Amino acid sequence: MYQLLKYILMLFAVSLSLVSCKQKQGDKIKVGFSQAMTTDDWRKQMNSSLKIEASLHPEVDLTIKDANNNIHKQIEDIERLISNKVDVIIVSPIESKPLTAVVEKSIKAGIPVLVVDRKIDGENYTAYLGADNIEIGRIAARYIISHSKGSGKIVEITGASGSSPAYERTLGFNQIINENKRFSIVNTIQGNWEKESVKLPLKTILQQNPDIEYVFAHNDRMALSAWETAKNLGLEKKIKFIGVDALNTVNGGIELITSGVLDGTILYPTGGNEALKLALKIYNKESVAKNNILNTIVIDKNNAEIIKNQMDKVDQQQLVIESQQGAINIQEKEYASQNNLVRLLSFFLVIILSLTIYSIYSTISISRKKKQLERINQTVIDQNVEIQEMAQIAATSNEAKLSFFTGLSHEFKTPITLIMSYVESLIENEKIKGTALIDEVKLIHKNSNRLLRLINQLLDFRKIEEQKFTLRASNTKIYDFTNEVMANFKGEASRRNIEFQLICKNKNLKLFIDRGLMDKVYFNLLSNAFKFTPDNGKISISIVENQENEVKIHFKDSGIGIPENEHSNVFNPFFRASNNNKNSSGIGLHLSKEFVLLHKGAIELRSKQGSEFVITLLKGNGHLQPSEMIQKIENISSIPSLVTDNLDIESDLKELNTIADAEKHSLLIIEDNSDLVIFLKSKLSNEYLITISDGSDAVEKALEIIPDIIICDINLVDKDGYEISKELKKDLRSSHIPIIILTAQSNKESILKGLQSGVDQYLTKPFSLSILKQSISSLLFNREKLRYYYTNNIYRIEPESKFGNQEQTFITKMNTIIMTNVENPKFSVEDLADKLGVSRVQLYRKVKAIIGINISDHINNVKLEKAAELLKSNEMNISEIAYSLGFSSPNYFSTAFKNKFGVSPKEYKTSS
């Protein structure tokens, strides 16, 4: 019974679809054509081609309106088509300007307009179809020039004034004729497309100029009239006549060629079938060009017979098509009548059978299933209520836990920050350096960093859960960015003899990334890699472009890996692999995935021998919203010492301690009040190396000693404090030096002017010594933080950055000079300073202030990187490389290389 019902219902659906199809067939595409052709031949040819093309499209309802060359009637016809709400209007304008308004009205009414043959004023129409009238004029001119053997004098007979074809044909014709000095247009007759407009003015011209060689008329009718006029004067054999249209009718252009009346005519196609095809494309929302040009040719005695035969065949085929179409229409009407009757009977039969069977089936099945559905429904309701209650309890509990841990994390940050500040002060304390206590202090510092990082991860997790992260992506060189992050792990890699490498073919590849978020992704993946990779293992990062506009970044290690059956859970929060016996928060990989998803990217795990995480990012910025991108690279608040749990911070601290042991911070006081100078010197000399200037030589002294900080008054002897500050901030050698203005001028305008000149702090007299001391300490501390930041982001600072602009220029120029001379063993720090235009002392202090290492070490690092490249190329032995790069001996070179890369040159060369 069920199968029978299904079959009947299927018949019912088929019947309905047939009725629906019939209804759709009744929805015709209404196309209106406003005809304005000036001759019966043109009308017949245009209308015939339109009707034949429409017959090939049953869905088209074609309406033809003939204005009989009356512009007012044509406007009324178009108005009527608009009121009838046709789908597309095809217009053949009598004149261009009068129809502009009514065409615009159609466009505003939502009805597209296809203009054929002649254009209207302006561009407010959907598309234009017609021959290129300018090219027709050019073709006529070229034909005359190529066939002329006489005087080269020409008479041009144009079409009606205001007609775009007339204007364009004249324009094209004159362009070519004016290029040839042998030819000239003796006179131009303003015709109106009809024969009678030509005879009288042409007769006068021919009487005055009997040596005319060519007459070019804008259509064949006017050309025939010109020939008749010349014949009356006995000049028809001396003058050659060129027309336009080439109609295959009585007295049409082709017949006039074969009878010897015209020497040539330019084919001007009506384009009726093309017009309807284009109108259907417009209706179907297909892309169409604004201007659609029909092809044309020159017809003369050489090809007239061939063209005539072809056109005759076309006309015969058109008659056959019309006859066949009429027969088809009759058959369709008969078929439609019979088909409708069958459908109607089938429809009623299906309804009767369906109702009968449905009544029987419903009576049996409804009562049986009703009770079953009620039981199932009640069970579902009970389970749904229970699930909602459990979900509410779980959500409330989870929210309470997260709120508790988030609040607690915020509370932890303040004491942790204080602990780290005091620990860093202890590390810098001369009294405990060299004692056993220093190692314990460093251990406190390292674990404080670890605790702070875990707290930050917990806060990030909370922000991800609440969707509070906003992507701030900037265009970044991914190779440089990766290198900067890897620098934090190279000490650990060297200590544990882990091969740590970056593989990238395109070092200039740029991606739009949020540097802060992607830094955390890198950090989490590399931390895990180092945590689970044994000593003497291998960790690599590979950056690979593919042809799908994607970049894949592979993080691969030789560690313990992750069981395959746990891969689907690895990015879940608080997940720990079954083979993980180390302490872990379980949210690092979850955060990494969320941060990558914010970039519209993806991250996946492959784990066979070790683990391999693959990040997929898209090139360009088309996948990002404008609000997710920034033009400048923002200062990312990062702590340089935040490295992995086992990373060694000793190298960075050793450099800082060396500076602290060697000298105090230098302070330049620019003040012309001797009493104040004595006071400041007495109070600050125990902590700083002080230099004094009364203002007359302030800039010179600042550039000479490059102090760590400057205190400057405003009212000075030569220049005021504003000018001095502005000059020092603009100079590359001193732009990094913090400046404190100390003045009695406390009004708003003075303070604003001071800040605009680039000063870092503005203090007014009378001042508190403790506030001044704290200001100096804070600025130096902030400068130190900027130095750390700049060290880790040296290739990420954009030119617009207030801190990185001149410093970036300086470092870029310095690195270029070093790379140019890296194989020059005689190249020295003095040579570098000379090329940079600074003294050796200024170079040392500038580099130390910016990147935190001395210039010799920086040059040495560049040489070692070059040595690594030479080792990979395998073109020189180790001794040759050592001496070519200016090392005193191969042994010294090997020691330095191993300190930097963790392996000897020989081992590095073997592994390459």
Disulfide bonds with the S-S distance in Angstrom:
none
